C-alpha cells in the first residue's frame, strides 16, 4: 500500500485463539446492525483459530443450555449482514437475575469450555454480564462442591473474560458516540418525516411525530435537526415554564411567513420542568385548541427498530466485532470487563462499569431536575446537537440581532453531493444570527464571475435539509481564469468573507484565491471550506458531506444484486463505483455489503491477485454460499477495466460460475441525503460560520477587513476525534495533486477487515487498539464524528 504509517505497525499474527472458545449472544431490545456484529465476531474468531459458539435467545438460552448453545462455522453467518434485528434471537430473562440461573448458565458454558463471552446489548445486558464475571469463580466452586464439575475444570476455566458491544437504537449509553442501530433508526424516522412533509405541504397541516427514547432524547433531537423541525421535546431538556405560549407563537409566525407545514417531534419520554410527561396527544390538543390548525399525530413505534441496517451501522458493527475478538484474545485475569465503543472515528475500549455508572448518572441527574448536568453527561456530541438545533430553529426578532455590517458569500463548488443544502441552510441561519448579511452565489466560481449573486434570508432556506443535490447550483470550474471578474464582484458586493462548500475543486479553488492575494486585495478576506463530495477524497478530513449517502446507495444496490445472485446461484457480480482515484466508496461499500473483493487504486494489484480472487470464488462456489460480489473503483487501474475484469472472470469461471457487471454511475450522487450527511453538514457548516465571525472581528482594522495570513484560508475537517481548522497552505504537503487524493487515508487501515471477513489471509494492524481508556478521560473538547 502507498499509505506509509507513521508508527511501526503491530500485527496480530502472534495473537492466536487456538484452544479458546468464544460465545456470542444478543440481549435486550434488538437493533439493526446486531447481525453484522455477530458475523464479525464469528468470522474473526474462526480466523484466529478459536472455536465460536452462538447462544440463541440471549441469557435465557445460556440458562436453558442444550440446543441453545451451538458451535458455528464460517457459513453460519452468511447472508445475515443485511438483515435487521438479530438472527440469534433476544429475550428478557428473569432466571438469569437469580444466582440459581447464573449457576446453571456457568455449568452450560464450562461443559463446552467457553470462557470468553461477547455480549451485544444495552446497559442492562452488559451490567448482568459484569455481575456474572465477578461471581464466576464462586459459581465454579459451588458447581464443584455439588459434584457437577471436577477440580480440574475449576482450575482450567478459572476466569471468564467479557467484552460488550452496545446495541441500542436510542444511543443512550455513555462512553460511545454511536451505538449499533442508532443510525438505522434515524434512517427510518427520516424516511417517514420526508414522506409526511410532502402530504403536510399539500394540506397546510401540522404533524406531531412521536419517536422512541424513553430516557434518551437522541433520536428526537437528531431527527429534528435533520428535518428542520419547528419544535422538539426531549427528556434531557424540558421546555421552560410557559412553553405552550412560546410554541404557539412560533408556529403561527411560521405560518405567517408562508410556511405551509409544521413538524413537532416528541420523544416518548418527554417531560416538562416539573417532571410531568408531555405526550404527543397533549401537544396536538394544544395546537388545535389554541391555533385551530389541522393537526395529526404519527407514532412511529417499532418501525424504528426494523428494516435493514444502514451502511454506517454495518461498518460500525463489523469494526466493533473484530475489535471485541481482539480484546478477548488480549484479556488477562486482571483486565476489567470492557466495552468496545466509538469515539469520533476511532474504536476504543472502555471499562464497562465506568460507562454503566455514567449512564446511570444521567438518569439520576434527570430525576433530580439537574437537566443542564444531564445534557453535559450525555457527552459532547449530544450537547453540540442541542446547541446547533437551538441556533437554527428559532429566528430571533431582527431588533434583537447584532448588526456587524459584514457581508459573507456562500457557494457550492464541484459535483453535487447530498447534504450540501443542509450545509448552506446552516451557514445562512448561523450567519444571520451572528449579524451578517449572507449572499448566495449561484453556479460556483463561474456564476460568481458572472455576478450571479443575491442576498438570501432565513426563510429562503426553510425545508432545505432534506433536499438532495445542490439548490444553489454547482460547477467544477476553478477560479484562476476568472480572477479579475471575481475580484470585481467581491468589490461591487462588498464581500468580506467566503464560505465554500464542495470537493477537491473547492480545495484547489481556495489555493488559487489565496495565491492571488498578492495581486488582488479583494481576496484578503477570511475564507473557509467545508468538504462535500461523494468521493471523500479531500485532504484534511476523514469524512466529506455526501459520502455517507453515496455509500448507502451502493450498499442498497449491492443488497439487491446479492439477492438476485443467490436466486440464480453460482453467479458473480462485478460492480463499478465512483470516486475518481479514491477507493473509499469501493472499499467501504465492500465492507458494508459483504463483498469478496474490492479493487482500489491505493493498493496496486496485478494479474496474480486477480487469479487468486477467481480461485477464491471457485472454492466458495463449492460451499453453500453460491454467489460472489466484487467492487471496483472507477480509476483503480487503467488497463484492468471493469470490462476486462468481467471478461477475465467469465473466462476463468467457465463451468463453475457465470458473471454479470454493473456500473452504478451517477445514481451515487443523487437521492435524499442520509441522516448522517444532513447532520454532519449542518454541524460542520455552523462551526465554519462561527469561525468566519471570529476571523472577521480579528481582521477588521480601520473600517476594513484585511486578512492575508495562511490561517485565514482554512479547511474545516473531521480528524479522528476532532473537528479541526487547517490552513489550506499546510494541507498541500499532504496532497497527491495528480490523483486528487490525500497521501494518507485512515480507511486503508480497515481494508484488511474486509478481507478477513471475506476469508482471505491477511495481516491486520492493531497498533491503534488494545489500550483501555477511561470514560472521564475522554477529551472533553472532542467534537465527534458521530452525528
N, C-alpha and C positions, 0 to 999 in steps of 0.2 A: 504494500500500500504506500501511496505517496505521503501518507499522513504521519509525519515524524512526531512521535510522542516526546514530550519534554521530560519524561521521567523514565526510569528503567521499568518496563512492564513486568508485572509479576503474574505468571500464568498458573492455572490451577492443575496442570498435569500431575503435580505431586499431591493433589487432594483426591484421594481415591475413596469411593464409597463402598469398596469391596467389604463384604461381611456386615454392612449396615442395612438396617431395614427402616424405610421411611413410610409413614402413613399420612394420607391427606384426607381432610374432611371439611365440609362446608356446613356452617351452622348459623342459626338466627334467620333473619329475613334474607330472601335471595336478592341478588344484584347482578345486572348484566356484566359480563366480564369474568365472573367466577370460573366459568369453564375454561377460559383462556389461562387462568392462573393454575387450575388443576392440570391442564395439559402441559404447561411449562414445568410444573413440579415433577410430573411423571416422566417426561422425556429427559429432563436434566438429571433426575435420579437414576434412570436407566443408563444414561450417557456416562455417569461416573461409576457404573457397575454396582449400584445399590439395588436392593430389592424394593419395589414400591407397591404399596397397598392402597386400595380405595377403602374408605369407611363410609358405607352408604347410610343415609338418613341421620347424619350428624352424630351427636353424642348418644342418641337413642340406639343407633347402630353399634356404637362402641360398647354400650352396656349389654345389648342383646347378643352380640357376637355372631357366631355361626356364619351364614352366608353373607352377612353384612360386612365382613372384613375379607377382602379378596385380593390376591396378588394380581397385578395388571401388567400388560405388555405395552409395547410401543403403539400398537394398533388400537388398543383400548380407547385411546383419546383422539383417534382420527375423526374428523368431521364435527368436532364439538366447538371449535374456535368461534364459529359464527352463531352459535345457539345461545339464546338468552337464558336467564335463570341458572340453575345448577343441575347437571345431569346425574350427580350422585346423591341428590336429594338433601333436604334440610328439614329438621324437625325440632320443635321445642321439646326439651326433655326434663321432666321433673325428677326422674330417678337419679340422674347424674348429680343432682343437687344434694343427694344424700350420700353419706360415707359408704353405705352399703352398695349403692350404684357404682361409685368410683372404684370400690374394691373389685367388683365384677369386671369393670372396664379394664382395670390393671391386669387382671388374670387373662382376659382375652388378648391383650397386647403381648404380655410375656410369653404366652403359649406360641405366638408367632415370631417372637424375637424382635418385636418392634419397640425401639426406644427413642425414635425420632418422630416428632409429631408436627405436622404443618396444619395450622388451623386458619381457615378463611371465614371470617365472620365479623360481627360488631363487637362493641366493648364488653358486652355480657359474655359472649362466647369466649373471648380472649381472657377475661378475668377467671372464668371457670377453668380454662386450660392452665393458668398460672397456679391456681389452688391445687389442681391435680399434680402438677410438677412438685410443688412444695411438700405434698403428702406422700409422694411416690415411695420413698424408702420405707416409710411407716406402713404403707399398704402392702409392700412386698414382704415385710417381716410378718405382718398379720397372716398373709397367704401361706407363708412357710409354717407358721405355728399351727395353722389349720390343716397342714399336710397337703395343700393344693399345689405347692411348688417346692422344689428342693433347695437346700442351702447353696448349691452350685449356681442355680438360677438367680438367687438373690444377689450373689456376688457379680455374676456376669451382666445382669441387667440393672445394676445399681442406680443408674442415672437416667432421667428422662429429659431429653432436650426438646424445647418448644420454640417454634418460630410462628409468629402470627402475620397475617395479611388482613387489612381491613376491607371487607366487602360491605358497603352500605351506601344506598343511594342518597342518604341525607348529608353526607360529608360532615358528620358530626363528631369525628374522632380527632382529638388534639394531637399535634405532632406530625401530621401529614397534610400536605396541601390538598391532595385529592384522594378520595377513597375510591376503590373499584366500584363502578356502577353510577357514580355521580354524573359524569359527562354524558352517559347514555340517557339517564333520566332527564337531563336538560334537553337532549335532542327530542325526547317525546313531548316535553312541555312546549318547546318552541314550535314543533310541528303543529300542535294544537292551537297555539296562540296565533301563528301565521294564518291558519285556516279560519279562525274566528274573526281575525281582523278584517278579512275580505267581506264576510257577511255583516259585521258590525258597521262597516263603512256604508254598505248599501242602505241600511235602515236607520242610521244615526242612533246606534244603540250603545248602552254601557254594559260591559261584561265584567262580572266578578268571577275570578278564577281561583279555585282552591287547590293548592298543591300540597304535597306531602311535606312533613317536617314538624313532628310533634314537639320536639325540643330544640330543633335547629332550623334557623331561617335561611340556610344557604341556598336551597333550590329556589325559594321565593325571591330572594334578593337578586340572585344572578339572572333569573329569568326576567325579572323586572328591568334589570339593566339591559338585557339582550333584546327586549322588545320595546323599550322606552315607555314602560307602563306609567300611568298617571299617579298611582299611589301603591304602596306596598306595606303589608302588615307582617312583622316577624316577631317571634318571641323575645329576641335579644334586645330589641329597640322599640319599646312600646311608644305609641304616639303621645304627645303631651296633652294635658287637660284641654278640653275644648276642641279636640281634633275633628269632631263632627262638623263644626262650622268651617274650620280651615279647609277640610277636604271638599265640602260642597262649594265653597267659594272658588277653589281651584278648578273643580270640574266645570262649573258654569263659565269661568273665564276662558277655559279651553274651548268650550262650545262657541263662545262669542268670537273666538279667533278663527272660526270656520273649521274647527277640528270636528270631524263627523263621528268620531268614536272615542270612548273612554275605556281604558283597561285598568282594572284594580286587581292586584294579586294578593291573596291571603294565604299565609302558611297555616296548616291545620292547627298549629299550637299557638297562634297569635293571641296576644293578651294586651290589655290596657295597663296604664301605670299602677292600677290597684290590683294587678294580677287576675283581673276578670277576663274570661275568654271573649275574643272578638270573632264572631263566626261570619261566614260568607253570607248567610241569610240576613244577619243583623245589618251588614253593610248594604246589602241590596235594599232592604226595607227603608233604611235611612235615605238612600238616593231617591227612591220612589216617592217617599213622603215629602222630603224637602224640595226636590227639584222636579219631580214628575217625569224624570227620564225613563224611557223604555229600557228596563234593566233585566238582564238574565244571569243566572248562576250556572257555572260549569264546575263540577267536582271531578278532578282528573283521576283520583284514586289509583287503583293498581295498574292502570295503563303505564304509569311512570316506571314501574318495575319491569315492564315487559319489553318485548321486541329484541332485535339484535343489538349486540354491543357496538358502540362507536369505535372507530379506528383508535382513538385516544385510549379508550378502556382496554382494548385488546393489547396494545403495545405496553401500557402501564402494567397490566396483569401479567404479561409474558416476562417483562423485566423483573417484576417483583417475585414471580415464581422461581426464576433462575436464581435470583439473589437469596431467596429463602433456603434453597437447597445448599447453596454455598455456606450460608450462615449455620445450617445444621451440621455440615461436614466440619466446620471450623470450631463448633461449640465444644467447650470443656465443661467439666462438672461445676466450675466456678462462674461460667457465663450466665448472666441473668436471662430469663425468657425475653426474647426481643421481638419487636415488630418491624417489618420491612416497610418503609414508607417513602414518600416522595417529597423532596424539598427543592422547590424550583424545578430544575431539570435533572436532579441527581437522586439516585436511590440511596437512602441512608438507613442505618439500623438504629433503633431507639429502644431503651429499656421499656418493656411492655407496661409495667406497673406505673412508671412515671407518666406515660401517656394516659393511662386509665384514670390516674389521680387527677390529672389536669382536666380531663373531660368531665369528671365529677365536680371539679371546682366551678366549672362554667354553670352547671345546673344549680349549684349551691348559691352562686352569686345572683342568678336569676330569681331563685326562690326568696332571697333576702332583699330583692329590689335593687341590687347593685348592678344596674344594666350597663353602665359605661365599662365597668370592670369585666362583665360577661363578654362584651364585644372585644375588649382587648385580649382576653384569654382565648378567644376563638382563633386568634392569630392575625398576622399582618395582612394576609390575603383577604380575610373577611372584612377587616377594618377598612382596607382600601376600597373594596367593593361598595361598602356602605357610604363612604365619603364621596366616591365618584357618583353614586346614584343621587345623593343629596344635591350635589353640584349641578347635575344635568337635568333633573326632573322639574325643579321649581324655578321659574323665572322670577327674579326679584323685580319689584317695580322700578322703572327707569330712574326715578328720583333717588332710589337707594344705591344705584350702581355707581362705582367710581368712574371718573372720566379721565382717560390718560392722553387722549388726542393722538394715540398711536394707531397706525393702520397696518394690519397683518394680512398678507395674502396666503391663501391655501390652494395648492394644486395637486393633481394626480399625474404621475409620470410613469410610463412603461405600459405593460399589458394590464388589462383589468384583473383584479383579484377580489374575491368575495370578502367583504369586511371593510373595504375602502370607504364605503359610505358611512359606516358606523364611526370610522375614524374622523371623517370630515365633520359629521354631526357633533362629535365630542369637541373637536377643535373650535368649531363655530361657537358652541354654547359656553365652553370654558373661557374662550377669548372674550366673549361679551360680558361674562361675569367679572372678568378682570378689568373691564372698562375699555377694551379696544374696539375699533371698527374692524370688521372682518370682510375681506374681499375674496370672492371665489373666482379662480381662474379656470376658464373653460378650455379643454383640449391641451393640457400640458404646456410645455415651453413654446410650442408652435402658436397656440392660442394666446399666450402671454405676449408674444411678439406682435400679434395682430390686434392687440388691445381688447381681447375678449375677457373683460374683467368687470365684475359687478359686485356691489355691496350685497351681503347676504345676512338674513336676520334669523332670530331664534326660531320663529315659526316655519321658515323655509325648509328647515332640515327635519321637521317632525316626520316620524314614520320611516326614517332612512335606515335604521339599524338592520331591518330585515331584507333590504333590497340588495340583490347581487350586482356584480359588475361595478361600473363607475358612473354615477349620475352626472358628475361634472364633465365626464368625457376625459379620455386619456390618450396620449400619443407617446411613441418611443423616441421622438425627435430630441436630440441633445441641443443645449442652448448655444454651443460655440458659434454656429453660423448666424445666430440672431442677436448676439451680444448688444450691438448698438441699439436695436429696436427694444429689447427687453429693458435696457437701462433707461431708455426714453419713457417707457410705460411706468417704470418704478418712480421716475421723477414726476411724471404727469399725475399719477395717482397717489403720490407721496407715500409709497410703501416703505414701512420701517422694519419689517421682518418678514421672513419667508418660511412657510412650513410645507415641505414636500413629502407626499405620501406615495411611495412607489418602490420599484425593484432596482435592479442593477443600474438601469439608466438614470434613476433618480440620484444614485450614489455618484455616477460619473458626472451628472449634471452639476451637482454641488461642488465637485472637484474643479470643474471648468469655471464655475462662477467665482469660486474663491481665488482661482489663478488670475481671473480678470479684474480683481480688485485694484491692482496696480494702475490699470488704465481707467477704470470706472469707479468713482466714489459711490455710485448708487448701490454697488454690491457690498459696500462696507456696512452691512446690517446683520443682525443675528439670523442664522439660517439653521433649520433643524430638519432632519429626515426621519421619517417613520417607515420601517421596512414593510412593504406589502408586495408579495409576489408568490405565486403558487410554487415556484421552483425552490424557494427557501435557500437562495444562493447569495444572499447579501452578507458581506463580511461584517463582523462585529455584532451579529445577533444569531442566537440559536434557533429562533423562530421568526417567521415573517407572517404577516396577516395574509390569509388566503390559502396557506399551505395545508392547514387542517381540513378545510372544506374540500380541497382537491384530493386529499388522502382518503376522505370518506367516500368521495365519488369513485375512486379507484377500488376501494375495498368493497363497496356495494356491487360494482360491476364484477369484480373477481368472485364474489359470493354467487352471483347468478351464473357465471361461467362454470364455476366448480359444480354447481347443481346440474347444469346441462351435461358436463363431462361425466358425472357419476351416473347419470341416467343412461348414457350410451356406453359407458365402460371403456377402459383402455384408450383413453384419449388424452392428449397433452395439448394444452393451450399456451401459446406464446403471445404475451401482451406487451405492447409498447406504451410507455408512459412519457409524459412531458418532463421538462426540467433542464433543457439545454445540456450542458456538460455536468450538471449537478445530479448526483444519483439519489438524492434524498427521497423523492417520491417513489422511485423503483424499490429502494431498499426498505423503506418503512412500510410501503404498500405490501411488499412481500412478507414482512414480519406480521402485519395485521391480517393478511389474507391466508397465511399459512402456505406460502409458495415453496416450491422445491429449489428454486434458484433465482437470483436477480443479477443481471449483468449491468455493471456501472462503470463509468469512465475512471473513477478514483481508484479502482482496483483492477489493474490490467489483467486480461485473460487471454489465453491462446487456444489453439485447436485441441491441445491436450485436455484443457479444462472442459471444453465443450463435449469432448469424447467421454470424459469422466461423468458429466451430468447425464448424458444419454444412457450410459451403463447403469447409473444410479436409478434412473427411471425404469429401465428394463427390469432391474431387480424388484423395484416397487410393484410393477405390474403382476409379479408372481404372488403378491400378498393380497389381502382383501381390499386394499386401497387402490383401486384401478383407475387412477386419474392423475394428471400432473398439471402443474401451473408454473410457468416461467415468466418472470418480468424482465423487460429490457428497457433501460433508459435510452431515450431517442438518440443521444450522441455518444453512446458508450464506446463505439468503435466504428471507424468509417468503412471498414471492409466487412466486418461481421454484422451486416444489417439485419433487420428483423426478417426480411425475405430470406437471406442467406441461412439464418439460424433455423427458420421454418423448414427450408428445403433440406438442410443437413439432418435435422431431427426426423423429418419424414422418411428420408432415405435410410438412415440408421435404424429407425424404429420399425421398419417394414416387417409385417408378420407379428409384431409384438404390440405396437400401439399406432394409432394414426394421429395426425396433427392438425391443429387449426390455429389461425393467427387473428389478432385483433388489435387495431391501432386506436387507442382511446381518443387522441386528438383534443380538440378544444372544449369538449364537454367537461374537461377537468378545470377549466377556468370559470365555468358558469354555475348557475344554481344559487339557491338562497344560502347565505353564509351560515356556517355551523355556530353553535353557541360559543365555542372557544374563540373563533375568529371575531365574532361580534364583541365579545368582552375584552379580548386581548387588544383589538383595535380601539375600543372605547377607552380603556385604561391607559394604554401607552400614548395615545394621542392627547388625552387630558394632561398627562405628565409633561409631554413635549410643549404644550401651550403654556404651562406654568413656567417652564424653563425659559421660553421666549420672553415672558413678562419680566422675569428676573434679569435676563440679559439686557432687555430694553432699558430698565432702570439703571443698570451698571454702565451702559454705554451712552447714556443721554448727557451731553455736555453742551452748554451754551445754546440751548434751543435746537439741538440737532443730535440725531443718533449717529455715532461713528464707531463701528466695530471692525477692526482689521486683524485681530489675533486669530491663531488657529482654533482656539477653544470657543470661537463664536460661530463656527460652522461644524455642527455635530450630528452624529447619528445616534438615535436612542435605540439600544438593543437589549435583548434579554441574554445575559451571560450567566450560565449555571444557575445561581440563585438570585441574581440581582438585575434590576433594570439600570443600565449604565449609559451615560452620555459620553461618547468618544469622538474626539476631533477627527473629521474625515481624513485629514492630512496624515494622522498617525495610523489609520487603517490601511494606507497604501502598501505598507510593508507586509501586510497580512493577506494581500490580494494577488491572485493569479489572474491578471487582466486579460490574457489571451483566451482563457477558458471561462472567464467570468464566474469564478468561484473563490471562496476563501481558501487559503493554503492549508488551513487546519479545520476539520469539521468534526464536531463532537459525536455525531451519529454514527461515524465509522466504527466507533467502539461497540456499537450494538450489532454490527454486521455478523460477527461470529455467532451471536444469539440466534439469528435467523437460520444459520447453517446447522447449529446444534439441533434446533427444533425440527429441522428437515432431515436429520440423521446423517450429517456429514461429520467426519472427524475434523476438528479444528482446534486452535488454541484460543482461549478467551482471557483477555487481560482483566485481572481482578484487583489491580492496584488501587482502584478508587474505592473498593468496598472493604468490608471487614472491620472498619473502626466503629465501635459503638459510640454514639454521641449521646448527649443528654438533652432532654426537651428544653429545659430552661436555657441551655447554652446555644440553642439555635439563634442565629443572628437576628436580633430584634429588627434590624433595618432591612432584613431580606424582603425584597419585593418578589413575589413569587411568580413562577411560570404557570402556576395553576390559574384558572380563571375565576 
